[in-house]
Structures are given as structure tokens and as C-alpha cells.
Amino acid sequence: MAVPKRKTSPMKRGFRRSADALAAPTYVEDKDSGELRRPHHVDLKTGMYKGRQVLKPKSKADQED
């Protein structure tokens, strides 16, 4: 069985445990549509990203499928 040679310092232990505190994902209000979306992500309903049309907007027929 592997046994550590030295005691883990509180600083190193804190570095390891820093990922344990998971936060809820943040959302921002879209400037154009007013809906919530993730920051730095494409708005899937309008297809806009940074004021540019990146994707084709979803139509009613696409949403029913």
C-alpha cells in the first residue's frame, strides 16, 4: 500500500479541494431577445453571437420535431 512520505500541507490540500465547490452556471440576459443565455455562447433561438448572425434561427417547424 502506498504511504505518503510527508504530510500534505493545508495550502496543497486547499488547492485540491478548490474544485469541490461547484457553482451554478451563470446566465446573462440577451440584449436583443431579452431571454437568458450562457455568456460567450450562441443564442440558439435567434442564432446570434456578438451581434452577428451565426446560425439560422429556429422556425416553428423545427421546434415541433
N, CA, C and O atoms as CSV, one atom per row, in Angstrom:
chain,resi,resn,atom,element,x,y,z
A,1,MET,N,N,0.843,-1.179,0.000
A,1,MET,CA,C,0.000,0.000,0.000
A,1,MET,C,C,0.892,1.249,0.000
A,1,MET,O,O,1.893,1.308,0.714
A,2,ALA,N,N,0.516,2.233,-0.804
A,2,ALA,CA,C,1.312,3.450,-0.897
A,2,ALA,C,C,1.051,4.333,0.325
A,2,ALA,O,O,-0.094,4.558,0.716
A,3,VAL,N,N,2.132,4.823,0.909
A,3,VAL,CA,C,2.036,5.678,2.087
A,3,VAL,C,C,2.774,6.974,1.769
A,3,VAL,O,O,3.914,6.933,1.307
A,4,PRO,N,N,2.133,8.144,2.012
A,4,PRO,CA,C,2.825,9.397,1.728
A,4,PRO,C,C,4.016,9.615,2.652
A,4,PRO,O,O,3.969,9.292,3.839
A,5,LYS,N,N,5.074,10.163,2.091
A,5,LYS,CA,C,6.296,10.386,2.873
A,5,LYS,C,C,6.149,11.598,3.796
A,5,LYS,O,O,6.697,11.613,4.898
A,6,ARG,N,N,5.409,12.611,3.344
A,6,ARG,CA,C,5.217,13.827,4.125
A,6,ARG,C,C,3.723,14.140,4.245
A,6,ARG,O,O,2.916,13.726,3.412
A,7,LYS,N,N,3.381,14.869,5.282
A,7,LYS,CA,C,2.007,15.317,5.472
A,7,LYS,C,C,1.675,16.380,4.425
A,7,LYS,O,O,2.488,17.261,4.144
A,8,THR,N,N,0.481,16.290,3.856
A,8,THR,CA,C,0.051,17.288,2.872
A,8,THR,C,C,-0.237,18.600,3.589
A,8,THR,O,O,-0.982,18.627,4.569
A,9,SER,N,N,0.348,19.672,3.106
A,9,SER,CA,C,0.186,20.974,3.753
A,9,SER,C,C,-1.237,21.492,3.522
A,9,SER,O,O,-1.893,21.104,2.555
A,10,PRO,N,N,-1.706,22.365,4.408
A,10,PRO,CA,C,-3.051,22.921,4.233
A,10,PRO,C,C,-3.227,23.658,2.905
A,10,PRO,O,O,-4.314,23.648,2.328
A,11,MET,N,N,-2.154,24.298,2.419
A,11,MET,CA,C,-2.242,25.010,1.150
A,11,MET,C,C,-2.485,24.035,-0.001
A,11,MET,O,O,-3.366,24.261,-0.829
A,12,LYS,N,N,-1.708,22.953,-0.056
A,12,LYS,CA,C,-1.872,21.966,-1.123
A,12,LYS,C,C,-3.221,21.268,-1.016
A,12,LYS,O,O,-3.858,20.960,-2.024
A,13,ARG,N,N,-3.644,21.026,0.216
A,13,ARG,CA,C,-4.948,20.401,0.422
A,13,ARG,C,C,-6.065,21.322,-0.075
A,13,ARG,O,O,-7.045,20.862,-0.661
A,14,GLY,N,N,-5.905,22.632,0.167
A,14,GLY,CA,C,-6.895,23.597,-0.314
A,14,GLY,C,C,-6.930,23.688,-1.827
A,14,GLY,O,O,-8.006,23.828,-2.408
A,15,PHE,N,N,-5.765,23.609,-2.485
A,15,PHE,CA,C,-5.718,23.612,-3.943
A,15,PHE,C,C,-6.508,22.434,-4.499
A,15,PHE,O,O,-7.254,22.570,-5.469
A,16,ARG,N,N,-6.333,21.283,-3.872
A,16,ARG,CA,C,-7.010,20.080,-4.352
A,16,ARG,C,C,-8.519,20.174,-4.143
A,16,ARG,O,O,-9.296,19.714,-4.979
A,17,ARG,N,N,-8.922,20.761,-3.043
A,17,ARG,CA,C,-10.344,20.826,-2.715
A,17,ARG,C,C,-11.064,22.003,-3.358
A,17,ARG,O,O,-12.280,22.127,-3.213
A,18,SER,N,N,-10.354,22.856,-4.056
A,18,SER,CA,C,-10.987,24.041,-4.636
A,18,SER,C,C,-12.012,23.672,-5.700
A,18,SER,O,O,-12.962,24.422,-5.928
A,19,ALA,N,N,-11.835,22.536,-6.347
A,19,ALA,CA,C,-12.786,22.122,-7.380
A,19,ALA,C,C,-14.042,21.503,-6.791
A,19,ALA,O,O,-15.010,21.263,-7.511
A,20,ASP,N,N,-14.038,21.240,-5.480
A,20,ASP,CA,C,-15.205,20.619,-4.854
A,20,ASP,C,C,-16.384,21.576,-4.756
A,20,ASP,O,O,-17.536,21.141,-4.754
A,21,ALA,N,N,-16.111,22.860,-4.676
A,21,ALA,CA,C,-17.172,23.850,-4.546
A,21,ALA,C,C,-17.703,24.190,-5.930
A,21,ALA,O,O,-17.207,25.104,-6.588
A,22,LEU,N,N,-18.709,23.452,-6.365
A,22,LEU,CA,C,-19.284,23.681,-7.680
A,22,LEU,C,C,-20.327,24.788,-7.600
A,22,LEU,O,O,-21.154,24.811,-6.688
A,23,ALA,N,N,-20.279,25.692,-8.547
A,23,ALA,CA,C,-21.228,26.802,-8.583
A,23,ALA,C,C,-22.264,26.555,-9.674
A,23,ALA,O,O,-22.002,25.849,-10.648
A,24,ALA,N,N,-23.428,27.139,-9.499
A,24,ALA,CA,C,-24.468,27.036,-10.515
A,24,ALA,C,C,-24.034,27.815,-11.752
A,24,ALA,O,O,-23.373,28.844,-11.615
A,25,PRO,N,N,-24.381,27.361,-12.949
A,25,PRO,CA,C,-23.968,28.094,-14.153
A,25,PRO,C,C,-24.601,29.477,-14.205
A,25,PRO,O,O,-25.756,29.665,-13.825
A,26,THR,N,N,-23.822,30.439,-14.684
A,26,THR,CA,C,-24.307,31.811,-14.758
A,26,THR,C,C,-25.046,32.039,-16.063
A,26,THR,O,O,-24.737,31.420,-17.082
A,27,TYR,N,N,-26.003,32.910,-16.026
A,27,TYR,CA,C,-26.775,33.277,-17.198
A,27,TYR,C,C,-26.815,34.794,-17.296
A,27,TYR,O,O,-26.800,35.491,-16.281
A,28,VAL,N,N,-26.866,35.300,-18.519
A,28,VAL,CA,C,-27.000,36.730,-18.743
A,28,VAL,C,C,-28.237,36.961,-19.600
A,28,VAL,O,O,-28.668,36.080,-20.343
A,29,GLU,N,N,-28.796,38.149,-19.487
A,29,GLU,CA,C,-29.966,38.488,-20.291
A,29,GLU,C,C,-29.497,38.940,-21.667
A,29,GLU,O,O,-28.639,39.815,-21.783
A,30,ASP,N,N,-30.064,38.339,-22.708
A,30,ASP,CA,C,-29.681,38.682,-24.067
A,30,ASP,C,C,-30.150,40.092,-24.392
A,30,ASP,O,O,-31.267,40.474,-24.044
A,31,LYS,N,N,-29.297,40.867,-25.062
A,31,LYS,CA,C,-29.635,42.253,-25.374
A,31,LYS,C,C,-30.773,42.354,-26.382
A,31,LYS,O,O,-31.628,43.231,-26.262
A,32,ASP,N,N,-30.792,41.466,-27.372
A,32,ASP,CA,C,-31.791,41.551,-28.433
A,32,ASP,C,C,-33.118,40.919,-28.027
A,32,ASP,O,O,-34.165,41.563,-28.099
A,33,SER,N,N,-33.075,39.657,-27.601
A,33,SER,CA,C,-34.320,38.946,-27.329
A,33,SER,C,C,-34.789,39.095,-25.887
A,33,SER,O,O,-35.971,38.902,-25.605
A,34,GLY,N,N,-33.876,39.439,-24.960
A,34,GLY,CA,C,-34.259,39.580,-23.569
A,34,GLY,C,C,-34.332,38.266,-22.814
A,34,GLY,O,O,-34.694,38.249,-21.638
A,35,GLU,N,N,-33.991,37.159,-23.477
A,35,GLU,CA,C,-34.033,35.855,-22.820
A,35,GLU,C,C,-32.692,35.540,-22.177
A,35,GLU,O,O,-31.673,36.144,-22.513
A,36,LEU,N,N,-32.702,34.595,-21.254
A,36,LEU,CA,C,-31.472,34.213,-20.575
A,36,LEU,C,C,-30.671,33.254,-21.443
A,36,LEU,O,O,-31.230,32.361,-22.079
A,37,ARG,N,N,-29.356,33.449,-21.460
A,37,ARG,CA,C,-28.458,32.559,-22.188
A,37,ARG,C,C,-27.131,32.530,-21.456
A,37,ARG,O,O,-26.854,33.389,-20.618
A,38,ARG,N,N,-26.302,31.528,-21.777
A,38,ARG,CA,C,-24.990,31.423,-21.172
A,38,ARG,C,C,-24.064,32.469,-21.775
A,38,ARG,O,O,-24.146,32.730,-22.976
A,39,PRO,N,N,-23.177,33.081,-20.977
A,39,PRO,CA,C,-22.242,34.047,-21.545
A,39,PRO,C,C,-21.274,33.370,-22.508
A,39,PRO,O,O,-20.871,32.230,-22.277
A,40,HIS,N,N,-20.905,34.041,-23.560
A,40,HIS,CA,C,-19.982,33.562,-24.591
A,40,HIS,C,C,-20.536,32.355,-25.344
A,40,HIS,O,O,-19.762,31.544,-25.852
A,41,HIS,N,N,-21.850,32.221,-25.424
A,41,HIS,CA,C,-22.481,31.139,-26.167
A,41,HIS,C,C,-23.448,31.733,-27.184
A,41,HIS,O,O,-23.940,32.849,-27.017
A,42,VAL,N,N,-23.711,30.967,-28.239
A,42,VAL,CA,C,-24.650,31.395,-29.270
A,42,VAL,C,C,-26.066,31.281,-28.722
A,42,VAL,O,O,-26.400,30.297,-28.062
A,43,ASP,N,N,-26.902,32.285,-28.992
A,43,ASP,CA,C,-28.312,32.212,-28.648
A,43,ASP,C,C,-28.974,31.282,-29.653
A,43,ASP,O,O,-29.073,31.622,-30.832
A,44,LEU,N,N,-29.427,30.125,-29.212
A,44,LEU,CA,C,-29.926,29.114,-30.134
A,44,LEU,C,C,-31.255,29.494,-30.771
A,44,LEU,O,O,-31.560,29.019,-31.866
A,45,LYS,N,N,-32.051,30.330,-30.127
A,45,LYS,CA,C,-33.341,30.705,-30.709
A,45,LYS,C,C,-33.170,31.677,-31.869
A,45,LYS,O,O,-33.834,31.548,-32.897
A,46,THR,N,N,-32.269,32.659,-31.700
A,46,THR,CA,C,-32.085,33.652,-32.760
A,46,THR,C,C,-30.878,33.347,-33.636
A,46,THR,O,O,-30.810,33.820,-34.771
A,47,GLY,N,N,-29.926,32.569,-33.136
A,47,GLY,CA,C,-28.719,32.255,-33.900
A,47,GLY,C,C,-27.704,33.374,-33.918
A,47,GLY,O,O,-26.814,33.384,-34.768
A,48,MET,N,N,-27.819,34.322,-32.995
A,48,MET,CA,C,-26.923,35.468,-32.959
A,48,MET,C,C,-25.796,35.230,-31.956
A,48,MET,O,O,-25.987,34.584,-30.926
A,49,TYR,N,N,-24.606,35.771,-32.283
A,49,TYR,CA,C,-23.467,35.755,-31.373
A,49,TYR,C,C,-22.674,37.033,-31.610
A,49,TYR,O,O,-22.225,37.292,-32.727
A,50,LYS,N,N,-22.503,37.825,-30.565
A,50,LYS,CA,C,-21.795,39.104,-30.632
A,50,LYS,C,C,-22.355,40.013,-31.717
A,50,LYS,O,O,-21.600,40.679,-32.425
A,51,GLY,N,N,-23.675,40.040,-31.847
A,51,GLY,CA,C,-24.312,40.921,-32.809
A,51,GLY,C,C,-24.272,40.442,-34.245
A,51,GLY,O,O,-24.706,41.165,-35.141
A,52,ARG,N,N,-23.759,39.230,-34.493
A,52,ARG,CA,C,-23.695,38.687,-35.846
A,52,ARG,C,C,-24.587,37.463,-35.947
A,52,ARG,O,O,-24.773,36.741,-34.967
A,53,GLN,N,N,-25.140,37.228,-37.134
A,53,GLN,CA,C,-25.946,36.041,-37.391
A,53,GLN,C,C,-24.998,34.885,-37.693
A,53,GLN,O,O,-24.326,34.880,-38.724
A,54,VAL,N,N,-24.946,33.897,-36.784
A,54,VAL,CA,C,-24.029,32.781,-36.923
A,54,VAL,C,C,-24.765,31.537,-37.409
A,54,VAL,O,O,-24.276,30.820,-38.282
A,55,LEU,N,N,-25.938,31.287,-36.842
A,55,LEU,CA,C,-26.752,30.131,-37.215
A,55,LEU,C,C,-28.087,30.597,-37.774
A,55,LEU,O,O,-28.517,31.728,-37.548
A,56,LYS,N,N,-28.733,29.699,-38.507
A,56,LYS,CA,C,-30.080,30.016,-38.966
A,56,LYS,C,C,-31.023,29.960,-37.768
A,56,LYS,O,O,-30.944,29.026,-36.970
A,57,PRO,N,N,-31.921,30.949,-37.626
A,57,PRO,CA,C,-32.843,30.914,-36.489
A,57,PRO,C,C,-33.799,29.730,-36.624
A,57,PRO,O,O,-34.155,29.321,-37.729
A,58,LYS,N,N,-34.205,29.192,-35.474
A,58,LYS,CA,C,-35.132,28.069,-35.463
A,58,LYS,C,C,-36.511,28.543,-35.849
A,58,LYS,O,O,-36.982,29.571,-35.362
A,59,SER,N,N,-37.156,27.801,-36.717
A,59,SER,CA,C,-38.536,28.137,-37.105
A,59,SER,C,C,-39.494,27.267,-36.298
A,59,SER,O,O,-39.063,26.373,-35.569
A,60,LYS,N,N,-40.783,27.526,-36.428
A,60,LYS,CA,C,-41.788,26.756,-35.686
A,60,LYS,C,C,-41.762,25.293,-36.101
A,60,LYS,O,O,-41.967,24.419,-35.258
A,61,ALA,N,N,-41.513,24.997,-37.384
A,61,ALA,CA,C,-41.498,23.620,-37.854
A,61,ALA,C,C,-40.320,22.859,-37.262
A,61,ALA,O,O,-40.441,21.666,-36.988
A,62,ASP,N,N,-39.177,23.525,-37.058
A,62,ASP,CA,C,-38.009,22.870,-36.481
A,62,ASP,C,C,-38.232,22.524,-35.012
A,62,ASP,O,O,-37.730,21.508,-34.531
A,63,GLN,N,N,-38.982,23.361,-34.297
A,63,GLN,CA,C,-39.183,23.146,-32.871
A,63,GLN,C,C,-40.150,22.003,-32.598
A,63,GLN,O,O,-40.086,21.395,-31.529
A,64,GLU,N,N,-41.047,21.690,-33.534
A,64,GLU,CA,C,-42.018,20.629,-33.324
A,64,GLU,C,C,-41.391,19.256,-33.432
A,64,GLU,O,O,-41.923,18.294,-32.877
A,65,ASP,N,N,-40.260,19.137,-34.139
A,65,ASP,CA,C,-39.633,17.825,-34.316
A,65,ASP,C,C,-38.980,17.313,-33.088
A,65,ASP,O,O,-38.415,16.220,-33.099
